[in-house]
Amino acid sequence: MKLTIKHETRQRIRVHLPMKRMTFREADILEHYLSRYSEIKEAKIYERTGDVVLIYDCGRDRALEILKSFSFEGADVPERVLENSGRELSAMYRERIITSILLHYGKRLFLPVSVRRIWERIKTIKYIVRGVKTLANGRIQVELLDAIAITAAILTGDYKTASGVMFLLGIGDTLEEWTHKRSVDDLARRMSLNVDKVWLLTDSGEVLTDSEKIACGDKVIVRMGNMIPFDGEVYTGEAMVNQASMTGEPDAVRKSSGSAVFAGTVVEEGELTVTVTQTEGCGRFDKIVKMIEESEKLKSSLESKAERLADKLVPYTLGASALTYLLSRNVTKSVSVLMVDYSCALKMAMPLSVLSAIREAADYGITVKGGKFLEAVADADTIVFDKTGTLTKACPSVRKVVSFCEETEEELLRQAACLEEHFPHSVARAVVDAAFEKGLLHDEMHTKAEYIVAHGIASHIDGKKAVIGSYHFVFEDEGAVVPAEKQKLFEQLPDEYSHLYYAKDGVLCACILIEDPMRTESAEVVARLREQGFEHIVMMTGDSQRTAAAIAASAGIDEFYAEVLPEDKAGYIEKAKAEGRRVIMVGDGINDSPALSSSDAGIAISEGAEIARQIADITISSEDLESIVVLRQLSTLLMKRIRFNYRTIVGFNTLLIAMGVAGVMPPATSAMLHNGSTIALGLKSMTDLMPVP
């Protein structure tokens, strides 16, 4: 592709593509293509001019080479990326604002006064209808104040004031609607389906297949802890399905043969074979948007308090206006009071602050499902960490396979991988990856596998019952024994590794040693969280006491619990909450789901199980636990902004009302300052809380 360099500075370059402009679709394709390269830190696409700005972290020639190798025809972009793009939405709102400004000032230049007055009277009808509707619904809200103020200005011949008020109200409504839709759509896109591989049922058995190759009528298998990838109908099986991402309801729903299931919902218990009825364009994105918009989860308690206060103050504003007229018999003073209200600013600035913070969090790889959870993070004094995949690296590895039978280590690893490949856990992935690296094929060689949460997997291989999992599961629950001649070898297993036990017909066959090193940033993150005000930092794990103690000491955590079950984690959180503490839970596995649900704000690691991400209130990138520190800082700053907005709105508008009643300020000035300050505060609320890193 031929490029024209328009401007460049250090690590930043603006180039023009060989086209006058791009369509929104073409711009999205190019942006997705560039986002796949780690060398490109940021790419801005200007579809109107056909320009691209690259901020890169590599050599200049490499950045240009990446762009030159691009072609619209050869770009492989999932259709869901294009369907859920917000580019066209942003362009629409920008054009709407620009059009409003041009019309407002253009009519002053080109339309006669008489025509402008007719125009303003016609526009007034819209606000009168809004005000009447609020009365018809039995409410006295800001729409009624707007209608009375604008009508009073028209009746007193103050067309300039009426026009200015309507213009500012229109700009404010557009800004609020734009920010709300952009923030909600951003959140919905991050909650949308993102499944690359699925288990396809064929005549020869199960085959791991790219999701994009699935067609209507195909049958896919979804096991416990996994996300249902497509809309469909249950062919066989029975399961409890969590539909929170679609309906907002936390309780799982029973699904069996003939039941309809939806893309993005998660199997909590059981297993389903689903006949696919729809692959693309199923409207899941729109359903998520609707769920988010209707959910009270978007509102923090401070935001809800401000909105309730806003509605309560409207009657007082009306009363103050009426009283002013009765005492002064001055219409101008009375209208000055109507031109100012608290509700408009409170209802605009508070949601914008929250939604903007949610959008900003997304820039740091943090998906927050509502302002309520940002407030919970800001107020929390206790944080509970799972160990595996959270404080330790998300990608543990197999260090060694110790055989306790006549079968070779490679054969035992192959069998273990065959069982583990169906289930979402970082340790399971480690076993599968180790088999792959050794070139060990593990075609289906077992009967139906059953996953027992926080314990392990049970199945049959070559007619023998096979179990793989924790010590508690294999030895205590399943009653497996160590071969007598191998007892010494068993006692010498190194403690620095996590142990995964594999037994057949009640006899231990292998112990897989899992290296699960702590994240390099864990200790620093724990120290910074303590500085940020967390009084209790806790680690809970199903691992042995010895392993847990070593990890806790390295991370700088004083309070830890080992060999715990999922219900133990949830029980600790419930007890802490009963003591008056605000608790955050951070985890990544199916076994963390009860604790994530019980906490004031559940935080899931993005590389963890789908059920954890669905149940959690917040999802963070697994690349760096620093995201939790950023989240705490962002949440604290949001609460400060909300309180500042509250004080500013009440104080400034009270001053305007007082000056209007005193006759110091005419209605036009009151309206201009009130609406101008509202928009200014709204714009301020849309700005980032934290400096750009």
Secondary structure, DSSP 8 states (H G I E B T S, - for coil): ---EEEEEETTEEEEE-SSS---HHHHHHHHHHHHT-TTEEEEEEETTTTEEEEEESS-HHHHHHHHHT--TTT----HHHHHT--HHHHHHHHHHHHHHHHHHHHHHHHS-HHHHHHHHHHHHHHHHHHHHHHHHTT---HHHHHHHHHHHHHHTT-HHHHHHHHHHHHHHHHHHHHHHHHHHHHHHHHHS----EEEEEETTEEEEEEGGG--TT-EEEEETT-B--SEEEEEEEEEEEE-HHHH---S-EEE-TT-EE-TT-EEEEEEEEEEEEE-S--SHHHHHHHHHHH-GGG--HHHHHHHHHHHHHHHHHHHHHHHHHHHH--HHHHHHHHT--SHHHHHHHHHHHHHHHHHHHHHTTEEES-HHHHHHHHH--EEEEEIIIIIB-SS-EEEEEEE-SSS-HHHHHHHHHHHHTTS--HHHHHHHHHHHHTT------BS--EEETTTEEEEEETTEEEEEE-HIIIIIIS--B--GGGHHHHHT--TTSEEEEEEETTEEEEEEEEE--B-TTHHHHHHHHHHTT-SEEEEE-SS-HHHHHHHHHHHT-SEEE-S--HHHHHHHHHHHHHTT--EEEEE-SGGGHHHHHHSSEEEEETTS-HHHHHH-SEEE-TT-THHHHHHHHHHHHHHHHHHHHHHHHHHHHHHHHHHHHTTSS-HHHHHHHHHHHHHHHHHHHTS-SS---
